[in-house]
Amino acid sequence: MSEADAIRQILTHARTIAVVGLSPDPMRPSHDVARTLQARGYRIIPINPNATVILGETAYPSLTAAAQHHRIEVVNCFRKSRDIPPLVEEAIAIGAKAVWMQLGIAHAGAAQRAQAAGLRVVQNKCIRTEHAVLSARGVI
């Protein structure tokens, strides 16, 4: 499956997105992106061990903790590239369907591992921007 197909599949079928590294600070890109996705109908699950509530949603210290309460479909990563491999392992373990690495974030080995486990993978792209492109085209 091409990355363009993966993007379309993720954004048209997934409804619950765990945002790893979601900041409570409205000036941070993670907050702005998550707020926009939330406004467009996606359920946002904040993953931040230093917060309790972000964007009106309970924040969890890890994907594993969040998965005890929510069915997570997409793991959207706002973390450094070197932090991606353990997040991919956790995404696989909780049964996520996709891993999305935000603009500037990529890890070839982790992407291969996720794909081998059956997850869709997007690297180095902004989920909000890709949503806007598909929306403008009338795809979603």
N, C-alpha and C positions, 0 to 999 in steps of 0.2 A: 504494500500500500504506500502510495506517495505521501509526502508530508502534507501536500495540499489536501489530499483525501482525508488524512488523519485530522487535520484542522477542521474540515467541514463536518466530519463524523462527531468529533468531540463537541463542537459548539452547537450542533443541531440535536444531539441526543442526550448529552449529559446535563444534569440539573444541579448537582451538588459538587462544589469545588472547595477543596481544602487549600487554603493559601498559607504555605509555609514561609514564615518570616513576615507575616502581616503586621505592620506597625500600627499602633494606636494614634500615631502622629499624622494628622490630616495632610501635612505637607510632604509626606513620604510617598514615593511612587506606588508602593504596595498598597497603601491605604486608598489612594485615588483609583487605582485599577480595580481593587475589590469593591469599592463603593459603586463604581460604574457598572460592574457585572451584577451586583446586587440589585441595582435600579433596573436592570434589564431582565430580571426574573430568576437569576441564579441564586441558589442557596450557598452562602459563603460560610465556611467553617474556618475560623482563625486558628492558626497553629503558631503560638508564641508563648514560651514558658514564663515570660515576664509580664503577662497581661491576664486579666480575668474576663473582660468583655471588650470586644471591638466591633464597631458597626452594629451594635445591638445583639450580637451573637456571643455566646460563651466561647472563650478562648481556651485551647487545650495545649498542654506542654509538648505533645507529640502526636503523630498520626495514629499511633496505636491507641492512645488515650481517647482521641476523637472517635475512632472507629468503634469504640465500645458503646457509643451513643448515636452514631450517624453512619449511613451507608455512603462512603466517599467514592465518587466516580472519577474525579480528576484531582491530581496532586499538582498544584501550581506553585512553582518554586521561585522564591525571591531570596535565594541563598547563593553564596559563592560556588563556582563550578566545582571546587575541591570538596564541597560538602554534599554533592549530589549522590555519590554511590550509596551511602547509608540510607538516604531518603528513598532511593529507588528500591532498595531491599525492603524497606518498611512499606512502601506502596504495594509491592508484590505481596507481602505478607498479609496485608489487610484486604486484598482483593480489589484494589483500584483498577480502573480500566485504562487510565492514561496518566502520563507524566508530562507536564508542560514546564519547560525551562524558559524563564522570561528572557527578554532582550539582554544580550551580553553574557548569558549563561549557557554553557554547553559542556557535555562530558561524553565523549564517544563511547568509552567502555561501559558507562552506566546506561547509556541509550541502548547499546547492543544487548545488555543484560535484560533491560525492561522489555525490549522487543522479543527476545527469546522466550520471555515469560508470558507473552501474549498481550502486553500493554501497547497502546498507541503512544508514540513519542513525538514531541515537538521541542526543538531546541532553538535558542537565540531568536525568539519572536515574542512580541507583546500580545497577550491574549485579548486585551481590550482593542488593540488596533486590528487584529485579525477578525474580531467580532464585528467591528465597524465596517470592514471591507465586505464581509459576507452579508451584512445587513443592507448595505448600499446596493448590493447586487440582487437583493430580494431573496437570498438563499435562506435567511433566518429572519 
